[in-house]
């Protein structure tokens, strides 16, 4: 086992200087965080929409869900035209208030610059050999992907679009990425809840990961449908650990895989060290995610 290597990797991907980010308020609600580049950019070019206040940066949008969404969409289009946003997908994510009320939706490419919190579903694919060995299905992303080409992924992982339930996203992504029929997923119980949070080139990545485990029989073979996954391979947990330490996984997928290996008891006597390193990431099921700062 490579416990020390996993612990070093966890420290690398979960610790950062939060003081480098300025709190962002949408009206009276704290909704995100911006780095220094975006703080200066917004104050300089969007003075009619953003201004400084004692406790951070405030976005002065008004109105209902549709009105706020429209105002921020127009701003995001300006940022795209200025060359500040890449990876525009014409896919919106929803930003929620602390009580779970949707406040607005916005192009997903604009979530990281504003440090808004998004949501995603991740699926661990597990199987058991005739000898009783637990193995994990891992996807390798297409070499043509704009983000993290050829990196390793879970059996499936994808963002939850605006207006989409967690369950629907699980079924949609499960089919698109791994060819898993909806009837194999519709009654699946969630097994993990993780908060991925780290600086990225675009701003701040902050995303709740809703994690599920699917046990596949020996006759079931994942099959990608949308061209985003080059292949799925079934690996021993030792091989999965080695890929984690070698930093071959996408970071969110790595957190999901580490959580799964921990829950499977893979690290045995040193599991408490892994749990301590994941303490800020792992949350109990049913945790009020929208109320979490």
N, C-alpha and C positions, 0 to 999 in steps of 0.2 A: 504493500500500500504506500501511496505517496501523500500522506496526510499533510506533511509540512508544506509540500508544493501547493496543495489545494488551499491551505490557510494563507499562504503568501499571495496567491492569485485572488482570493476573496478580499484581502486587504487592499489590493491594487484596484479592484473594480467597485468597491463600496465606500471608500473613504475619499472625501474631497473637502475643500475649503468652502463652506457655505457662505462665508462672509464676502466672497467674491460676487455674490448675486444680490440684487436689490429686489425686495418684495414688490409684486405687481398687484394692484387692486383694480377690479372692475367695479366702478362705483364704490360702494362701501365694503365690497367682498374681496378678501385676499384670495387670488386665484392662481398666481404663478410667481415666477422669479426671472429676472433678466440679468444677463452679464453686462460688463462695462461697455462692450462694443454696441450692444443693442440699446442700452440705456442712452448713450450719447446719440445714437442714430435716431431714436424715436423722439428725443427732446429737440433735436435739430430739424428734423424733416416733418414731424407730425405734431407740431406744437398745438394745433387746434384739437388734437385728440388725446395727447398725453402731457402731463405736467408733474413736476416734483412736489412732494409733500413731506412732512417731517418723518413719516414712517415708511416712505418708499416712493414708488411711481404709481400714479393713478391714471386709468384710462376713463375718459369722461363720456362714455357711451350711455345712451338712455333708451328706454322703451321696453317692449316685450321681447320674447325669444327671437322672433323674426327680425325685429328692428335692430337689435344688438348684433345678430348674426350678419345682417346685411352691411352694417357699418364696418365691422371687422373684416368682412370679406373684401370690401372695396380697399381697405388699407392693405390687406395681404397682397392683393393684386398690384398695388403700387410698389410693394417691396419686391415682388417678383419681377416687375418691369425694370426696377432699379438694379437687378442682378443680385439681390441679397438672399433670395430664396431659391434653392434648387430642390429637385425631387418632387415638383408639384404633381399630384396624382388625381386631382378632381375627385377627392374622397374626403368627406368631412368626419371629424371626431366631435363628440359632445363634451362640453365643459359643464360640470355640475356644481351646485352650491353645497354647503356643508350638510344640509338636510336631504340631499339627494335630488333636489329639483334641478332639471336641466336649465341652464342660464342662456347658453348659446351654442351654436355649432360653428366650426371653422375648418378650413382646409388643413389636413393633417400636417402638411409641410410647415405650417405656421405655428404649430403647437410648441416645438422645441425653442424657437426664438423667444417666445413669451413664457417658457417654463410651465406651460399648462399640463395638467395631469390627464393622461389618456388611459385607456384600458385595452387589454389584449387577452386572448385565450391561448393556452399552450397545452399540448397533449403529449404525455410520455407514452411511448409504445413499449410494452413489456411482454416477454414470453418466457416460458419455462421449458428447458430441454427435457428429454426423457430421463436424464440423470438427475433432474431437479435443479439444475443451474439456472438462475435468473439472468436473462439477457435483455438488452435494450435496443430498440430500433432507433436509429439515428439517421437524419436526412443530411445530405450534402447539397448546399445551395447551388443553383445553376451558375456556371462561369460567366453567364451573360447578365447576371443581376447587377444593377447599378450600386446596390448596397451590399457589402460583405459577400462578394462572389466566392464560391468554393468553400465558404466557411460551413462548419457543422451546425446543425439545428436539431431541435426535438423532432419527434414524428411529425408534429405540426405546430405552427405558431403564427398568429396573425392578429391584427388590430380589430377592435370592435367598432364598426362604423356608426355614425349618428343614426339614431332611430332603430338600432339593431339590438336585440337582447343578447345576453351572454350565451344562452342556449342556441340561438340561431347562428351566432358567429361560430360556435363550436362545430355545428353541423356543416355550415358552409365551408369553413376552412378545412375541416376534416376530409371533406370530399375533394376539394380543389387540390390540396397539397398531398394527400395520401390515399385518395380513393376509398375512404372509409364510408360505408353507407350510413345514412342518417339514423336508421333503426338501431345501429350499434352504439350511437352516441346520445340519443334523445333522453334516455333515463340514467345516463352516467352521472355519478355523484362527484362533486368537486372534492379534490384531495389536498389542495394547497392554495395559499394566497400570499403572493410575494409583492414587495414594492421595489422596483428597479429605479434607482435614482443616481445620476452621474452627469458631469459636464460632457458635452459633445461639441463638435465643431460648430454646429448650428446654434447651440445655446445650452439648455438644460433638458436632459431626458428624464422624465418622471412618469412612470407607467405602472399601473396595477396589473399583475399577471395572475389570471384565474387559471389554476392548474388542474388538470385531469389526468388520470392514469387509465389506460386501456390495455387489458391483457389480450394478446392475440394468440390464437391457436397455431399449431405448426403448419396448418394449411393456408393460413391467411398471409398474404403478401402485400404490403403497401404499394400503391401505384399512383404516382403523381399525375394530375390531370391538367394542370395549367402551365406547365413548362418552367415553374420556378424552382423545382427540385431536380437535381441531376440524377440522384439515386438515393435509395434507402438501404442501409446495411444493418444487420443484426449483430451487435457486439457484446462481448462479455463486459461485466462491470469494471474489470481491470483495464480493458481497452478504453472504455469511456473515461475512466479516471485519467489515463495517460493523455487523452485528447484534451481534457480540461487543463491539465498542468502545462501542456504544450500551447495553450491559448488558441486552439483550433476552433473552438465553439464561438458563435455569436454570444455576446455577453448575457443578454436576457436568457437565452437558451441554456447557457452555462449555469446560471442561478437555478433554473428549473431542474436541470439534471442533478446538480449538487443536492438540492432539496429532496429529490427522489431517492438518490443513493443514501442520504441520511435516513429517510423514512424506512427504507429497506433494511436498515441496520448494517450497511456495508462497512462503516468505519468502526464498528464494534466498540472497544474500550475508549477510543478517542472521539466518539460521537459527540460528547459534551463540548469539546473544543470547536467542532464544526458548528454546533448549535449556537455557541457564544458568538462565533464570527458572523453568523447569519441572523443574529438577534434583531438587528434593525431592518432586516429584509423580510423575515418570515412573520406572518400574522395569523392569528386564529381564524378559522372559517366563521363567517358571520360578523367579522370586524366591520365597524362602520367606516368604510373606506372614504366616503366623501367628507366625513367629519375630521379625518386625519389631516393635520397641517401639512 
